[in-house]
Amino acid sequence: RVPTRWGFEHECLDDHLFFEPAVLSLTATSSLKLLLYRLTESQWNLAAELCDLLEIFIAPTKEFLKNETPLIAKVIGILNNIKHNLKYIAESKKTLAGALSSPVICITAHAGVLIAEKYLALTSECKIYNIAIVLSPDKRLQWFTPAHGYSAVDVEKIKNTVICRWNELYKLTVPTVMAQATPGVIPHVCEQYPASV
């Protein structure tokens, strides 16, 4: 068990739940002196709920453990999905499968929502995060929906930010470009990328 790696917690719980009959048999055998570690029925139920809650993080973890570094647009999307799933559990008081959640699981999910919102709020401090999402071919401006926590006003602000930034970086006018062009060569307005965005 590695305390700082909750993925191991999920694996441990999942295995423990899978082998429940064997674990019950072992902990019931007095000669093994494992009675102290025997779970009650409510603890088994809580373990199953916690295992389901941790399942939310398995796919994102596998994605982040890949060799290539994920693009920021993908990371923000994954963080939003985590927040959405945790929020569903916290507010509906149900697991993702639809079963009732215990209060401690709902509180845990709510704490996770607060952490996700903390980090997502930091992305608004730097315009490049939203610009990266808008310029991502699979997301673009349509990605900013109420489901991801954005209002119509937010979307309009993001759109204006992208347009203003584009105009700041690539303000060359067509006459200026044509005047600088080599005869017989079609000029490109955005030939060079800026050193920093």
Salt bridges, closest charged atoms under 4 A:
GLU9 OE2 - ARG1 NE 2.78
GLU55 OE1 - HIS10 NE2 2.81
GLU63 OE1 - LYS66 NZ 3.16
GLU63 OE2 - LYS74 NZ 2.87
ASP138 OD2 - LYS139 NZ 3.32
GLU168 OE1 - ARG165 NH1 2.98
